Amino acid sequence: MTHAVGMKKRCAGRGVMTLVPWLARLAITAWVLSSLTSCESGIQPQPEPEYLLYAAMHGYSEGWIAVINCATDSVIDSITHGFQTGPGIVACPDGKYFAVLGSGRPPEIFDAVTRTPLTSLSAPSLPPVFLPSERIIICPQFDSSLVYNIPGFNLKEVWARPRWMTGPLGSSGRVASADNQHDSMSHPSYQYVVFDSNGAPIDSFAIRPDSGTLLQVDLPFTFSQDGTHFYGIAFGNVYPVSLAGYDLANHSLVFLQRTGYIPHDCRVSPDGREVWTADYGDRLGWDPDHKPSVHVYDAVTGVLKDTVSLSWSEPGFAGILRPWSIRFLPNSDKVYINSVRGPILVVNSRTKKLYKLIFSESGRFTEDIDLAPRP
């Protein structure tokens, strides 16, 4: 009897010992399931959005918009809508809309999901600026800016004076304008004004490094992703053509770097460390030394870091690659640069090497490009 009782106690103890690791495994399983649920609920970073490249194209007699999947660099749609030869394109930063521009015609707004026209705005303008966070689109003109609401695209108000606008400055909802001014000596210069989302000027500056040098800061110009620094092309007496860097927070000139070129576009890399400029070169043959180029400058010092090679030796394309507009693909090493009436160049931002052409076929020419998330 005593032996039987002892056996029961030992069996009961062994059962408890067997149960402990089983409970531990159950707890681990529950933790894993809880972690998976947390990931699904948004605690972990979500996948990066896909991006589309919109290319304004023209052939020998018509224009169209090509929609390109940036993951594969393949054309997924082609939009024809009676566009003029050589249209322009501006995409909304949230990917919901894009505007097609034509010479002397009001911007036409398209739904980026259905890729169908929604409306035409009331008047022609320079390239518009979408501010989806403020639910407005700004259409600068030479003496004012027309402001339309989103999504109705009805004229909301008119801002006085701002022109050649760019924006937004980071996620601040601010935009900037280059306003043509004259000083007491009647020398042309550009006064830059920063506006809030209501059109009220909140900051302004002109780049004049010393009293003996009068600079005209002209297009192109751009801002860092965080909206703290301005970069633009400067024309002056001492430095005929330079890249200027300006600190908006401290209201001070950071650098003025001699370039010797007149770029059409300049853009800041997504990490804020580099400024890329695209110079399409001398197309008239007056200055054979003025070659097409893409230069890469340090965003802090303005020192030239690298030059992108524009040579392309693969069969199927013959012509000079003249860079025009630059667009960085977020969270990627890919940079898109369209050439003047030529193909789109795909460049690796780390190696600074051109490795692919899009639309290299004869009779298909790129006029303008822009990037936006896939809606």
LUMBALO-142244 format. One record per atom (N, C-alpha, C): x, y negated, z. Coordinates in steps of 0.001 Angstrom, whole numbers, padded with zeros to 6 digits, always signed. Layout:
XYZ
...
! end
This chain:
+000828+001212+000000
+000000+000000+000000
+000849-001244+000000
+001875-001220+000877
+002794-002372+000931
+003496-002555-000387
+003886-001425-000997
+004557-001487-002299
+003637-002088-003366
+002356-001710-003320
+001409-002221-004302
+001223-003725-004139
+001141-004199-002878
+000988-005647-002637
+002198-006406-003143
+003410-005820-002907
+004640-006474-003387
+004671-006577-004887
+004199-005530-005561
+004153-005546-007020
+003237-006644-007522
+002093-006829-006855
+001150-007861-007261
+001766-009244-007126
+002520-009477-005981
+003143-010790-005778
+004177-011081-006844
+004998-010016-007158
+006023-010239-008172
+005398-010513-009530
+004327-009819-009873
+003660-010041-011160
+003064-011435-011224
+002475-011858-010097
+001902-013200-010081
+002984-014248-010272
+004153-014062-009589
+005255-015009-009752
+005774-015030-011163
+005887-013816-011781
+006357-013764-013161
+005383-014468-014101
+004060-014376-013801
+003062-015046-014625
+003195-016558-014558
+003481-017073-013357
+003666-018514-013220
+004893-018974-013979
+006007-018195-013860
+007235-018561-014564
+007033-018539-016074
+006206-017581-016563
+005927-017515-017999
+005078-018688-018445
+004211-019165-017569
+003304-020255-017912
+004034-021598-018046
+005131-021806-017287
+005819-023096-017270
+006365-023486-018644
+007165-022622-019321
+007634-023031-020651
+006501-023211-021653
+005420-022438-021508
+004279-022597-022419
+003657-023977-022258
+003529-024453-020994
+003002-025793-020751
+003951-026862-021283
+005243-026606-021167
+006218-027565-021695
+006085-027692-023205
+005925-026533-023875
+005752-026579-025330
+004473-027316-025704
+003424-027108-024893
+002164-027790-025150
+002327-029312-025010
+003092-029737-024014
+003319-031168-023797
+004106-031778-024955
+005132-031058-025446
+005927-031552-026564
+005068-031692-027812
+004211-030671-028042
+003318-030725-029204
+002384-031928-029126
+001853-032180-027927
+000957-033325-027753
+001697-034633-028003
+002985-034706-027564
+003775-035938-027783
+004025-036179-029266
+004322-035077-029985
+004563-035207-031422
+003306-035700-032125
+002159-035084-031764
+000911-035515-032378
+000604-036961-032051
+000901-037369-030816
+000680-038765-030424
+001568-039705-031215
+002826-039277-031479
+003741-040114-032248
+003263-040276-033671
+002765-039166-034235
+002260-039243-035597
+001069-040188-035677
+000204-040108-034657
-000954-040998-034620
-000518-042448-034513
+000548-042700-033713
+001052-044062-033571
+001575-044592-034884
+002269-043703-035641
+002778-044130-036942
+001636-044537-037855
+000569-043713-037834
-000563-043988-038704
-001281-045262-038304
-001205-045619-037007
-001944-046798-036550
-001193-048082-036815
+000025-047985-037359
+000710-049197-037770
+001843-049618-036866
+002196-048816-035857
+003305-049172-034981
+004617-049094-035750
+004780-048084-036570
+005978-047947-037385
+005855-048810-038647
+006999-049228-039233
+006951-050040-040463
+006193-049330-041582
+005396-050089-042285
+004630-049541-043395
+005479-049523-044660
+005137-048685-045635
+005899-048655-046892
+005877-050006-047577
+006977-050323-048242
+007051-051580-048967
+006064-051570-050135
+005457-052716-050438
+004497-052748-051548
+005197-052585-052891
+004470-052057-053855
+004984-051999-055208
+004896-053394-055827
+005772-053641-056783
+005788-054947-057440
+005576-054805-058936
+004982-055861-059495
+004780-055948-060930
+005542-057158-061464
+006121-056988-062634
+006763-058093-063332
+005848-058509-064470
+005455-059781-064479
+004625-060321-065553
+005540-061044-066536
+005469-060653-067793
+006321-061239-068824
+005461-061913-069878
+005678-063215-070068
+004997-063944-071133
+005782-063714-072415
+005127-063106-073404
+005790-062658-074619
+005227-063379-075836
+006008-063359-076906
+005462-063791-078178
+006133-063016-079304
+005372-062860-080367
+005900-062234-081572
+006093-063302-082623
+005799-062950-083848
+005972-063931-084906
+004767-064853-085047
+003608-064452-084508
+002421-065282-084701
+001482-065315-083506
+001767-064580-082424
+000841-064538-081299
+001605-064355-079992
+000900-064690-078887
+001469-064493-077571
+000656-063487-076781
+001276-062866-075804
+000573-061939-074925
+001322-061842-073605
+000692-061206-072598
+001297-060990-071284
+001527-059498-071108
+002767-059123-070883
+003112-057730-070606
+003203-057541-069097
+002602-056465-068595
+002649-056133-067171
+003568-054928-067008
+004607-055091-066208
+005669-054088-066093
+005719-053561-064669
+005742-052242-064529
+005896-051596-063232
+007380-051654-062853
+007703-052343-061754
+009099-052526-061376
+009760-051242-060886
+008971-050245-060509
+009560-048976-060075
+010163-048214-061248
+009557-048368-062423
+010011-047618-063596
+010477-048521-064735
+010237-049832-064605
+010537-050801-065667
+009816-050459-066968
+008635-049895-066819
+007834-049534-067986
+006601-050429-068074
+006152-050708-069288
+004978-051543-069513
+003722-050724-069238
+002861-051229-068335
+001642-050505-067997
+000400-051194-068553
+000546-052415-069044
-000600-053098-069624
-000104-054231-070520
-000917-054592-071488
-000614-055701-072383
-001888-056509-072557
-001833-057799-072223
-003020-058646-072193
-002961-059633-073346
-003907-059541-074221
-004029-060508-075309
-005358-061220-075150
-005313-062537-075259
-006535-063314-075018
-006497-064599-075835
-006011-064507-077034
-005912-065693-077855
-004883-066681-077366
-003826-066160-076717
-002797-067044-076186
-002021-067703-077316
-001493-068886-076998
-000602-069533-077934
+000709-068767-078019
+001447-069037-079077
+002773-068451-079185
+003650-068998-078064
+004262-068101-077317
+005140-068525-076229
+004426-069046-075008
+003520-068278-074374
+002849-068752-073159
+003803-068742-071967
+003368-069395-070878
+004092-069343-069617
+003307-068522-068615
+003946-068141-067502
+003287-067282-066527
+003697-067685-065114
+002731-067738-064187
+002980-067972-062765
+002114-066993-061995
+002727-066174-061137
+001994-065179-060356
+001771-065675-058939
+000606-065343-058372
+000299-065683-056990
+001134-064802-056060
+001744-065362-055003
+002623-064574-054129
+001966-063360-053486
+000647-063366-053295
-000003-062197-052707
-000446-061188-053760
-000212-061497-055039
-000496-060549-056108
-001922-060521-056599
-002799-061394-056091
-004214-061298-056454
-004546-061987-057776
-003761-062995-058148
-004058-063765-059354
-002758-064056-060112
-002912-064447-061360
-001804-065055-062084
-002371-066093-063038
-001550-067082-063344
-001960-068186-064214
-001160-068116-065506
-001845-068265-066635
-001198-068281-067951
-001219-069720-068451
-000060-070201-068900
+000085-071590-069320
+000280-071659-070826
-000217-072713-071401
-000019-072976-072819
+000220-074454-073024
+000973-074806-074029
+001316-076201-074269
+000055-077046-074477
-000127-078050-073610
-001264-078949-073745
-002591-078374-073328
-002587-077181-072731
-003832-076533-072323
-003865-076355-070817
-005052-076425-070180
-005139-076177-068740
-004728-074748-068409
-004166-074508-067222
-003836-073134-066813
-005096-072267-066788
-004943-071041-067241
-006056-070088-067212
-005764-069059-066123
-006732-068879-065221
-006542-068012-064061
-007086-066621-064378
-006279-065594-064069
-006664-064205-064286
-006731-063451-062962
-007666-062525-062882
-007719-061561-061787
-006633-060520-062029
-005715-060346-061051
-004593-059436-061261
-004978-057975-061110
-006150-057690-060546
-006599-056301-060421
-007199-055829-061738
-008163-056585-062243
-008822-056205-063500
-008081-056745-064727
-007205-057735-064484
-006444-058409-065557
-007373-059032-066593
-008435-059605-066086
-009400-060308-066936
-009452-061776-066529
-009782-062674-067464
-009819-064105-067136
-010967-064441-066198
-010693-065327-065243
-011709-065805-064314
-012208-067181-064707
-011272-068102-064968
-011650-069465-065295
-010446-070217-065815
-010707-071337-066460
-009656-072287-066819
-009803-073507-065925
-008677-074040-065457
-008729-075215-064602
-009092-076442-065430
-009336-077546-064767
-009970-078680-065440
-009035-079513-066297
-007709-079398-066100
-006803-080272-066850
-005460-079585-067040
-004730-079947-068093
-003373-079418-068270
-002478-079838-067105
-001439-079062-066861
-000531-079400-065768
+000826-078762-066025
+001782-079142-065212
+003057-078451-065141
+002815-077117-064430
+003821-076222-064366
+003584-074927-063712
+002995-075075-062326
+001871-074418-062041
+001190-074576-060750
+001898-073830-059630
+001490-074148-058408
+002021-073502-057209
+000855-072886-056449
+000873-071562-056286
-000141-070871-055493
+000253-070920-054012
-000678-071307-053158
-000502-071212-051711
-001655-070385-051154
-001561-069051-051240
-002691-068220-050796
-002992-068344-049312
-001978-068627-048475
-002238-068778-047043
-003104-069998-046758
-003024-071000-047645
-003824-072207-047475
-005061-072198-048373
-005198-071143-049177
-006347-070970-050067
-006460-072114-051078
-005289-072517-051628
-005289-073570-052641
-004261-073235-053725
-004442-073850-054887
-003457-073833-055954
-003216-075288-056356
-001932-075666-056430
-001547-077050-056714
-001041-077126-058142
-001611-078045-058919
-001217-078220-060312
-000603-079607-060484
+000732-079712-060459
+001371-081024-060563
+001270-081605-061966
+001091-082914-062016
+001116-083654-063264
+002200-084722-063155
+002310-085605-064123
+003404-086559-064093
+003174-087703-063105
+001939-087938-062692
+001696-089027-061753
+000836-088607-060575
+000476-087336-060488
-000349-086852-059389
-000337-085333-059408
-001034-084742-058422
-001209-083293-058396
-002667-082964-058145
-003204-082057-058944
-004583-081613-058778
-004587-080376-057886
-005456-080371-056886
-005524-079271-055927
-006868-078575-056074
-006814-077266-056333
-008016-076453-056502
-008103-075460-055355
-009342-075087-054983
-009498-074101-053929
-009401-072690-054497
-009134-071745-053620
-009100-070317-053944
-010092-069628-053013
-011033-068823-053513
-011055-068221-054846
-011955-068923-055864
-012625-070001-055498
-013561-070612-056440
-012887-071348-057579
-011661-071858-057343
-010884-072617-058330
-011641-073858-058802
-012329-074509-057854
-012942-075803-058114
-011997-076901-057645
-012013-078031-058317
-011150-079148-057947
-011528-079630-056552
-010558-079620-055662
-010788-079970-054263
-010390-081407-053965
-009199-081825-054422
-008720-083175-054172
-007554-083483-055112
-007143-084735-055096
-006017-085181-055916
-004975-085805-054998
-003735-085331-055118
-002641-085912-054358
-001929-086940-055236
-001551-088058-054656
-000858-089109-055404
+000636-088803-055521
+001207-089090-056660
+002631-089126-056959
+003364-087794-057097
+003189-086764-056252
+004117-085632-056349
+004089-084979-057720
+005275-084598-058196
+005403-083969-059508
+006549-082964-059441
+006655-082160-060461
+007696-081118-060503
+007774-080374-059180
+006663-079821-058773
+006578-079226-057447
+007077-077786-057435
+007600-077380-056293
+007973-075993-056085
+007502-075584-054695
+007391-074306-054470
+006952-073845-053151
+006464-072410-053254
+006051-071825-052143
+006103-072439-050820
+007478-072309-050178
+007732-073078-049123
+008986-072986-048393
+008841-071883-047357
+009350-070717-047663
+009201-069578-046767
+007737-069280-046528
+007381-069058-045278
+005984-068782-044919
+005366-069992-044220
+005967-071174-044400
+005537-072347-043649
+004290-073014-044226
+003928-072690-045487
+002806-073381-046108
+003179-074740-046641
+004474-075094-046575
+004923-076380-047101
+005392-076215-048549
+005348-077309-049271
+005839-077325-050645
+006716-078561-050812
+007469-078599-051898
+008357-079734-052130
+008189-080248-053540
+008485-081523-053727
+008302-082160-055016
+009508-083025-055344
+009861-083062-056626
+010874-083992-057098
+010149-085186-057699
+010351-086350-057129
+009628-087542-057551
+010614-088536-058142
+010420-088939-059376
+011343-089823-060072
+011308-091223-059468
+012459-091671-058971
+012564-092972-058330
+013712-093771-058951
+013797-095075-058622
+014921-095908-059034
+015404-096717-057828
+016725-096861-057744
+017261-097652-056649
+017389-099109-057073
+018025-099925-056215
+018123-101356-056483
+018948-101669-057723
+019820-100728-058142
+020641-100939-059324
+019986-100350-060566
+018739-099881-060414
+017983-099273-061515
+018647-098021-062068
+019425-097348-061212
+019990-096066-061613
+018968-094974-061319
+018762-094055-062231
+017786-092994-061972
+018274-092033-060891
+017398-091612-060039
+017703-090589-059046
+016412-089851-058743
+016539-088712-058092
+015357-087947-057730
+015220-087912-056215
+014087-088363-055740
+013779-088320-054327
+012930-087070-054076
+013386-086211-053163
+012664-084985-052865
+011797-085203-051635
+010549-084800-051749
+009588-084983-050669
+009000-083626-050309
+008938-083342-049019
+008337-082101-048525
+006942-082433-048002
+005963-081670-048447
+004566-081913-048084
+004035-080752-047246
+003062-081058-046389
+002352-079980-045720
+001208-079522-046616
+000437-078565-046132
-000608-077973-046969
-001780-078909-047219
-001803-080060-046561
-002835-081058-046802
-002365-082186-047712
-001148-082055-048239
-000624-083060-049141
+000018-084246-048452
+000211-084169-047133
+000835-085263-046399
+002355-085094-046406
+003115-086138-046772
+004573-086025-046761
+005097-085923-045333
+005947-084935-045078
+006486-084738-043731
+008002-084871-043701
+008644-084949-044857
+010088-085131-044899
+010469-085568-046308
+011592-086272-046431
+012098-086664-047740
+013599-086844-047662
+014266-086693-048787
+015715-086860-048803
+016183-087091-050229
+017321-087737-050332
+018023-087902-051595
+019471-087523-051348
+020103-086902-052319
+021462-086420-052126
+022451-087430-052688
+023131-088132-051782
+024168-089084-052175
+025336-088888-051210
+026360-088168-051619
+027420-087797-050678
+028259-088965-050184
+028402-090056-050962
+029144-091220-050499
+028648-092440-051257
+029031-093606-050767
+028517-094849-051338
+029008-095086-052757
+030116-094448-053135
+030654-094666-054467
+030127-093709-055507
+029284-092783-055104
+028767-091779-056030
+027258-091781-056004
+026676-092068-057124
+025220-092014-057250
+024860-090730-057962
+024046-089904-057325
+023689-088611-057888
+022223-088580-058287
+021963-087979-059381
+020593-087661-059780
+020417-086172-059612
+019555-085783-058697
+019295-084366-058461
+018091-083976-059304
+018319-083166-060289
+017289-082862-061276
+016919-081389-061169
+015909-081015-061912
+015584-079599-061998
+016756-078866-062627
+016986-077617-062281
+016163-076787-061387
+016529-077000-059913
+015578-076713-059038
+015858-076720-057609
+015037-075636-056939
+015492-075221-055774
+014841-074118-055076
+015133-074237-053592
+014524-073358-052802
+014690-073365-051359
+015003-071957-050872
+015681-071892-049730
+015956-070599-049118
+014652-069962-048665
+014706-068647-048427
+013492-067917-048053
+012886-068444-046761
+013722-068905-045827
+013190-069395-044553
+012819-070871-044599
+012994-071518-045759
+012585-072903-045910
+013488-073905-045220
+014721-073526-044861
+015604-074439-044130
+016628-075126-045028
+016875-074598-046218
+017908-075153-047082
+017376-075380-048501
+017846-076452-049088
+017525-076826-050455
+018763-076639-051327
+018537-076171-052565
+019623-076043-053533
+019142-076603-054870
+019971-077443-055480
+019573-078032-056750
+020779-078419-057580
+020544-078702-058839
+021594-079107-059755
+021701-080626-059728
+022898-081142-059515
+023124-082575-059360
+023960-083110-060511
+023580-084303-060985
+024320-085012-062026
+024797-086332-061431
+026081-086623-061528
+026577-087859-060946
+027813-088373-061638
+028454-089380-061024
+029626-090015-061615
+030898-089221-061349
+031117-088869-060088
+032337-088163-059720
+032268-086701-060129
+031129-086080-059870
+030924-084687-060232
+029811-084635-061280
+030151-084597-062564
+029104-084694-063599
+028000-083659-063449
+028358-082403-063193
+027354-081371-062984
+027787-080537-061793
+026929-080456-060779
+027291-079745-059560
+026084-079014-058999
+026364-078015-058184
+025333-077353-057397
+025375-077965-056010
+024245-078508-055560
+024172-079162-054262
+023420-078283-053275
+023934-078190-052045
+023245-077511-050955
+022933-078503-049857
+021699-078516-049400
+021262-079514-048418
+020547-078808-047276
+020929-079168-046028
+020322-078611-044821
+019129-079481-044438
+017925-078944-044577
+016716-079711-044284
+016538-079950-042788
+017016-079015-041952
+016841-079163-040513
+017723-080283-039958
+018972-080367-040455
+019913-081366-039953
+020038-082583-040864
+019299-082582-041979
+019295-083704-042922
+020716-084054-043370
+021442-083037-043799
+022832-083268-044178
+023192-082453-045414
+024102-083021-046206
+024612-082323-047376
+025597-081257-046916
+025369-080009-047320
+026229-078904-046908
+027406-078757-047853
+027134-078814-049152
+028218-078740-050125
+027781-079383-051428
+028763-079728-052239
+028538-080222-053587
+029618-079570-054444
+029258-078510-055118
+030228-077674-055826
+030180-077937-057331
+031294-078344-057891
+031385-078585-059333
+031120-077291-060085
+030227-077353-061084
+029900-076151-061840
+030354-076234-063282
+030216-077394-063893
+030580-077525-065299
+029534-076994-066249
+028390-076576-065722
+027330-076025-066547
+026013-076693-066187
+025017-076527-067035
+023695-077098-066778
+022675-075961-066756
+022486-075315-065610
+021573-074178-065552
+020126-074570-065756
+019364-073619-066283
+017915-073811-066379
+017229-073382-065098
+017796-072421-064377
+017152-071903-063172
+018201-071654-062106
+017808-071805-060841
+018647-071366-059727
+017732-070759-058675
+018203-069667-058098
+017400-068917-057132
+018282-068433-055993
+017689-068345-054805
+018394-067840-053632
+018088-066359-053481
+019115-065570-053201
+018920-064133-053008
+018042-063895-051782
+017341-062759-051710
+016431-062504-050587
+017099-062563-049217
+018402-062210-049125
+019081-062268-047830
+019602-063664-047510
+019436-064616-048435
+019848-065991-048182
+021329-066252-048299
+022110-065284-048763
+023563-065440-048788
+024107-065972-050100
+023333-065856-051177
+023834-066238-052491
+022843-067133-053223
+023382-067989-054096
+022573-068783-055008
+022997-068417-056425
+022027-067954-057221
+022305-067559-058610
+021808-068665-059544
+022603-068980-060554
+022199-069956-061555
+022253-069310-062941
+021296-069673-063784
+021224-069134-065151
+021398-070283-066131
+022449-070215-066933
+022759-071245-067921
+022669-070616-069305
+021763-071125-070148
+021542-070493-071445
+022559-070903-072496
+023497-071786-072159
+024577-072121-073085
+024160-073116-074159
+025087-073413-075030
+024851-074367-076112
+024279-073634-077316
+022993-073897-077593
+022336-073216-078717
+022537-073947-080042
+023019-075190-080004
+023145-075983-081234
+024545-075926-081832
+025483-075334-081109
+026829-075198-081638
+027711-076413-081467
+027264-077410-080669
+028065-078604-080455
+029239-078338-079508
+029045-077433-078557
+030095-077137-077579
+030296-075628-077509
+031182-075085-078332
+031373-073630-078356
+031925-073062-077053
+032513-073927-076215
+033029-073446-074929
+031931-073310-073876
+030754-073873-074176
+029630-073781-073244
+028895-072470-073505
+029357-071429-072833
+028842-070083-073074
+027656-069784-072159
+026745-068914-072595
+025685-068447-071691
+026293-067770-070468
+025720-068007-069298
+026335-067475-068087
+025321-067347-066959
+025597-066423-066047
+024902-066316-064765
+025971-066350-063689
+025974-067415-062882
+026981-067575-061834
+026363-067304-060467
+027182-066782-059555
+026754-066454-058197
+027602-067261-057223
+026932-068097-056413
+027624-068972-055463
+027294-068561-054031
+028249-068812-053141
+028010-068609-051719
+027031-069674-051234
+025967-069263-050565
+024915-070203-050161
+025343-071110-049017
+026432-070783-048327
+026898-071609-047209
+027980-072578-047662
+028943-072088-048437
+030081-072916-048835
+029955-073479-050245
+029106-072873-051075
+028990-073283-052458
+030096-072773-053353
+030976-071941-052831
+032099-071418-053614
+031599-070372-054604
+032119-070421-055827
+031762-069422-056843
+032287-068057-056420
+031376-067084-056278
+031748-065749-055840
+031916-064770-056989
+031055-064879-057995
+031059-063880-059055
+030351-064425-060280
+030538-063736-061389
+029858-064042-062640
+029279-062766-063203
+028033-062803-063613
+027376-061631-064183
+027754-061517-065656
+028238-060372-066045
+028581-060155-067448
+027305-060008-068270
+027249-060724-069388
+026069-060689-070242
+026308-059888-071516
+027397-059172-071572
+027681-058364-072761
+026853-057089-072739
+026390-056686-073916
+025585-055470-074054
+026010-054774-075336
+026610-053608-075181
+027206-052927-076333
+026388-051747-076828
+025260-051473-076176
+024463-050330-076594
+023800-050594-077944
+023627-049558-078754
+022954-049750-080046
+021482-050106-079858
+020912-050752-080859
+019496-051095-080825
+019231-052549-080535
+020290-053289-080117
+020096-054712-079886
+021315-055473-080381
+021078-056485-081134
+022156-057334-081622
+021744-058784-081440
+022477-059509-080657
+022143-060903-080406
+022823-061403-079161
+022802-062711-078967
+023408-063327-077797
+022376-063369-076676
+022751-062898-075507
+021868-062902-074356
+022000-064248-073652
+020952-065055-073721
+020971-066390-073135
+020016-066413-071935
+020529-066363-070705
+019661-066261-069524
+018810-067502-069317
+017620-067286-068774
+016660-068377-068605
+016108-068429-067184
+015304-067445-066780
+014691-067427-065442
+015192-066222-064653
+015322-066408-063332
+015836-065367-062437
+014741-064994-061441
+014538-063689-061245
+013598-063208-060229
+014220-062019-059492
+014356-062142-058168
+014875-061055-057333
+013726-060140-056912
+013914-058835-057065
+012933-057875-056582
+013169-057661-055090
+012192-057982-054218
+012393-057848-052764
+012753-056423-052365
+013596-056320-051323
+013995-055027-050764
+014565-054102-051830
+015387-054672-052691
+015947-053906-053800
+017243-054566-054251
+018033-053830-055026
+019243-054379-055638
+018957-054892-057050
+017699-054937-057421
+017351-055251-058808
+017042-056736-058979
+017589-057310-060057
+017324-058699-060429
+016872-058718-061881
+015760-059428-062146
+015279-059579-063522
+015644-060984-064020
+016208-061036-065217
+016575-062310-065838
+016090-062259-067274
+015151-063143-067622
+014734-063124-069022
+015662-064021-069837
+015904-063638-071063
+016769-064417-071945
+015910-065272-072867
+016512-066330-073394
+015789-067246-074259
+015409-066526-075549
+014109-066302-075702
+013597-065621-076886
+014372-064340-077174
+014563-063574-076127
+015269-062303-076234
+014709-061325-075229
+015451-060281-074878
+014956-059268-073952
+015038-059719-072502
+014493-058887-071613
+014632-059077-070171
+015853-058297-069721
+016731-058946-068952
+017937-058319-068450
+017668-057771-067058
+018107-056549-066789
+017987-055958-065459
+019400-055828-064901
+019647-056514-063775
+020993-056620-063206
+020999-056053-061798
+022102-055395-061422
+022291-054920-060059
+022883-056063-059232
+022209-056461-058159
+022643-057622-057378
+023910-057359-056590
+024232-056092-056311
+025457-055772-055569
+026671-055753-056492
+026542-055055-057605
+027672-054921-058522
+027769-056070-059510
+026664-056852-059645
+026594-057965-060616
+026746-057467-062051
+026246-056263-062303
+026357-055651-063629
+024991-055554-064301
+024964-055871-065568
+023782-055677-066398
+023729-054205-066809
+022604-053533-066524
+022552-052104-066824
+021321-051692-067646
+020445-052631-067958
+019264-052252-068727
+018686-053474-069425
+018077-053237-070606
+017318-054265-071296
+015877-053795-071461
+014936-054724-071303
+013527-054450-071571
+013106-055351-072720
+012389-054794-073685
+011971-055516-074893
+013174-055924-075745
+013985-054966-076085
+015121-055263-076966
+014769-055067-078435
+013505-054652-078721
+013109-054428-080098
+012969-055744-080851
+013246-055712-082102
+013130-056908-082933
+011678-057348-083020
+011458-058665-082946
+010117-059208-083092
+009330-059316-081806
+009944-058986-080654
+009277-059108-079360
+010174-059947-078461
+009731-061162-078131
+010587-062121-077454
+009972-062532-076121
+010797-062627-075099
+010345-063031-073770
+010472-064535-073607
+009404-065162-073143
+009415-066597-072897
+009529-066935-071416
+008911-066129-070546
+008865-066467-069129
+008558-065197-068350
+008961-065162-067068
+008674-064010-066208
+008308-064484-064813
+007583-063623-064070
+007333-063863-062656
+007008-062537-061997
+007217-062484-060669
+007040-061263-059879
+005941-061447-058848
+005249-060357-058527
+004252-060381-057447
+003979-058953-056995
+003518-058770-055743
+003140-057424-055309
+001996-056888-056157
+001977-055576-056289
+000867-054950-057037
-000398-055039-056205
-001483-055597-056767
-002710-055778-055987
-003410-054447-055720
! end
